[in-house]
Amino acid sequence: MIPLLRSKVAHIVPSMEMGGVEKSTRLTLAQLHANGIPVILICSGGRMCQDLSDLGIPIYLLAVHSKNPVTQFLNIFRIANIVRREGVGVIHCHSRAPAWSSYFSSRLAGSHFITTFHSYYGHRALKKLYSKIMTMGEVIIAPSTALHQHIIQTYGIDSHKVIHLPHFVDRHVATDQSEIDTFKRQHAIPEGAIIVTMVARFSQSKGIHLVIEALKLLALDNLILLIVGRSKNGRAELWQTGHLDQRSSAINVRVIDGSELNIAHAFLLSYGVISASSQPEGFGLSMLEALSYEVPVIASMHGGALDLVEHGVNGLLFEPNNAADLALKIQALLMQSHGEYASMRLSARRQAEKFTANLTITKLEHIYKALDSH
């Protein structure tokens, strides 16, 4: 057993609303806390904060989501003060905006600084310069094999400094048949409908319009697409950036708020889950969640999906940004025999079981312990 740390670990994330980064951070903090690792959270707020606060994890609300240079500069001293007050030995940062402040805070407070590199950030000159802060950690954590290689090749980082540490999923959200029936009534889902689901932020980069175009090519009357999520900035960005209501007029679409309970209900009703991001996913936590519910995944053939989806075994892969190929893969899933589909569901669950909290958290605790001992 790993001895408890002498000092605390501060996780810093812009906000704790719904999303892969936020969910993985919440699960990690909860598991570390359960294992006796002293942790705190610094963020700007969000609906997931209450869960962590209920566990007794200290939370400091700070505008670490801001990209305003003045705010970021002031946050250097604000974070340093929190770090000193709480006796933080390791700052673990999950995003670029707070990373700039956190890096200099760590120097000011004499603590260690590490990062989790969650995404494929833009890599034009200025974007690459801005993103480079995520490579300044003493340790850089990459959640997928593809992202691990991307960090090394794009930023010229020593491979020994980059550690592949995948995300994991927790137990399923508690629900029952009456709640599922209510969900179906609320969203006008008829008996006998075939449901495919996307769990995604409402933005064009998530490929929502690509999925709609693919379903229009199939033109199946009994197929319903559930889009479960929300816009990053709280506005109806989905309509503003592509007029979903016009594009989807030929198919059945339901747009649903991305609460964890709604996501669970959608997975329990789904024949398949689609991840169609135009850019590679750093990991793709919603894909892993779907697999854990025994739902096959159809995903773009890049990024984190390559660690999760084995083509023809627990799901299907399609050429990124190709609506026709996606339509073919959806059709192939729907045309499977009962036995083939049952086998794919079983393989989905077995794949999800490989991504355990025990494996990931044990490695993370070793990283913290190694830094704490210096």
N, C-alpha and C positions, 0 to 999 in steps of 0.2 A: 504493500500500500504506500502511496506517495505521501510523505509528511505534509502537514499543512504549511502554507507559505508564511513567512515572517511578516510580509506586507500584503496589502490589498492589490487587486487588479481592477482598473477602471476601464470599462467598455464605453466607447464614445461612438454614437451613431446620430445622424441628423435628426431623425424623428422615429417614433415607434408606432406608426400607422401600419396598415396592412401592406405586405410586400415580402419578397423572398429574403432580403437582407434583414429586415426587421424580425421576421419570424425566426430565422436562424439565430439571430442575436438573442431573442427572448428564450428560445430553447436552450441555447448554450449557457446563458446566465442562470436559468432555473436549475440546470443539471450541475453546474459548478457549485452553486449555493447548496444544493442537496448533498454534494460530496464534501462539504465543509471548506470549500475554497472561498475566502473573503472577497466579495466583488461589490462594485458599485456601478451605477449607470449614469452617464451624462448625456442628455439629449434635449430636444426642444419640446418634448411632450408627445402625446399620441395615445390611442386607445389601448395599446398593449402595456402601458406603464402600470395600470392598476393591477394587472396580474402579478407583476414583479414586486410591486409595493406590498401586495397581500402576502407575499412570501417573506417579507422583511428585508428586501434588498434596498439599500439607500439609493434614491434617485435625485439627481440634481438637474433642474430645468434651466437650460442655458440656450441661447440662440446660436447653437453650433451648426445649424442648417444654413446660416446666412453666408452668402458669397460677397457681402459688402466688405471691402478691405479694412475699413475702420473697425467694424464689428469683429472681424477675424483677428485684428491686432489686439483689441481689448480682451478678446477671449483667451489670448495667451496667458495673461495675468490672472484672469478669472479661473481658468482650468488649473493653473499652477497653485493657486490658493486652495482649491478643493483637494488637489493631490497632496499638498502638505498637510492639510487639516485631517484628511482621512488616512494618511500614512500609506499612500499608494506607491507601490514599487514598480508596477508595470502598467503602462497605458496601451490599451489595445484599441486601435481605431479602425472603423469600418467604412469610411467614405472620405473623399478628397477635401471637401470644404472644411470639416473639422480637423482633418489631418494636418493642414498647414498650421493651425493654431496649436494642435496637440504636440507636434514635433518640437516646436520651440518651448512649449510648456514643459516638456520632459527635460529639456536642457536646463531650464530655469530651476526646476524642482529636483533635478538629479535622479530622475526615474528612467526606466527603460521604455522604449517605444517600439511597438510592433504593429503590423497592419494585416488585415484580411483584404485581399485584392479581389473584390466581388465581381467585377464586370470587365468587358472589353471596352475600355474608354476610347474616345476619339483620339486619333493619332496624327492629325495635322500638327504643324510645328508648335503652335501655342497650346493646343489641347494636350499634346504630349508633354510639354513643359509643365503644365498644370497637374497632369496625372502623375508625374514623376515622384511627387511627394509620397505616393503609395509604395514606392520602392525604397524609401529611406528608413524603413524599419530595420531593426536588428534581425528580425525574422519577418518574412513575407509569407503569408498563408494563401494558398490558391485552392479553391474548393473543387476544381475539376482538372483532369489530366490535360485537356486542351488549353485551359487558361494557364496552367503551370508552364507549359511550353511557350505560350504566347508571351508571358512576362519575361522569361529568359531571353527569347529571341528578339523581342521588340525593344527591350530596355538594356540589354547586355548585362543582365544581372548574373552573378555567380550562382550556379545551380544549387550549391550547398546552402545558400541563404533562403531559397524558396522551398517551402514545404507543402506537399499536397495533403490537404486535410478536408475531406468531403463533409458536406452537411448531413444531417440525419432528420428523421421525423419522429415525433412523439406519438403517444397513444391517440387513437381516434377520438373525435369529439363525440360526447354522449348524445344519442338521439334515439327515437323510437318510431314505430310505424305511424303513429298518429301525427307526429310532427312532420314526417315525410308526406303524408296525405295532405296535411295543411299546406305544405310548401307547394305541392302539385296544384292545389286549388288556387292558391294565391297567384300562381304564374300560368294558369290556364294550360296545364300540361295534361292532355287527354290520356286515357288508358290505351295501351298499345303503341304509343309513340316511341320512336327510336331517338334516343337523346345522345348528342355529342356535346362536349363541354370544353370551353376555354376558360382558364383562370388567368386573368391578365389585367395589367393596368390599361386604362383606356387611352392608348396612344398608337399611332400608326406603326411604330417600330415593333409592336407585338404581333403584327400580321393579321389583325382582325379582318381587315377588308380582303385579304388574300383568302381566308377561310370562307368568307361569304361568297366570293367569286367561285371557289371550288364547289360549294354546295349548290350554287346556281347552275353549274355545269351538270351536276348530278340530277337536279330537279326531282327530288323524292318528296312526295307529299306528306309522308308520315315521319319525316326526319325533323327534329327540332334542335337548334343550336342554342345552348345556354352560354352567355358571356357573363362570367362572374368576376367582378372587380370594381375599380373606381379610378377616376382620373387622379393623376399625381398632385394636381393643384386644387382639387375639389370642384372643378368646373366640369360641365358636360363636354369635355374635350373630344369625345368620340364623335359627336355630331358636328362640332366646329371644324374638325380636321378631315371630314370625308362624307358628311351627310349619310350616316348609317341608315337612317330611316328610308332614304331613297334607294340606296344600293341594295338593301335587304328586302325590298318589297316583294320579291319573287320567292322568298323562303321564310320559314318560321324561325324567328329569333326572339329570345327573351334576354333582356339585359337586367342583371340582378346585382344588388349590392354585395360587395366582397367580404361579408362577415365570415368568420370561421364556420359558423353553423350552416350558412348558406352553401359554402364550399363543400362541406361534408354531405349535405343533402344532394347536391349536384353530382358528386362522385358516386354516391349510392344508387343514383338513378341512371348513370351514364353507361352507354355501350362502349364508348371510347372517349379519350381526352386528347385534345389537339394543342400542340405547342408550335406556333408558326412564326416565331420571331425572325425578322429580316436580318438582324445581326445575331451573332452567336450568343447564347446565354452563358453567363459565367458558371452557372451550375444548373439551375432549373428546379427549384424546390417544389413547385407545383407538380412537376412531372413525377418526382419521387413520392409525393403525397398520393397522387393518383395510383401509382403502382402499389402502394401500401394498401389501397382499397380494392386491389385486384382488378383495376381498370387498365386495359391496354392503352398505350400512348402512341399517337402518331406525331412525329416531331421532325422539324427541319434537321437535315443531316449536317450539323456543325455544333461546335461548342460543347457545353455540358451534356447535351442530349446523348453524345457518343459514349458517355460513361454509364448512362442509365437505360437507354433503349437498345436492345439487341434485335436487329431487323428480323422479322418473321418468328421471333421467339416470345418476346413480351410486348411487342408493338411493331410499328413500321416506321421507316425513315423515308423522307421525300426530299427532292432537290429544293434547296431554299429559294423562296420567292417564285415558285413555279406552281401556279394554281391548278394547271392541268394534271401535273404529277400528284399533287395533293388529292385531287378528286379521285384519281386512280387508286391511291392508297386507302382512302375512305371506303371506296367501293369494295376493295379487296378485303377489308376488315368486315364489312357487312355481309359479304358473300361466304364467309367461313362456315364450315359445318359446326354443329353443336360441339362435337368433340374437339375440333381445332380451336374453337373459341375458349372452351373450358381449359384446355392446355395452356393457352396464352394467358388466361387469368391466373392460373397457378404459377406460371413463370414470372408474372408481374409481382406477385406477393413474395416469391423467393428472391427476386432481385432487390426488392425494398428491404428485406431482412438483412441484406449485406451491409446496409448503411446504418449502423447502430450507434447509439449515444455512447455506449461503453467504449467502443474503439476510438471514436473521435475525441471524446472528452479526456480519455486517458492520455492520448498523445498531446493534447493541448495543455494538460496539467504538467506534463514533463517539460514542455517549453517554458511555462511559467516558472517551474521549480529551478530549471537551469539558469534562467535570468536572475531569479531571486537570490540564488546562492552567490552571485558575483557582487 
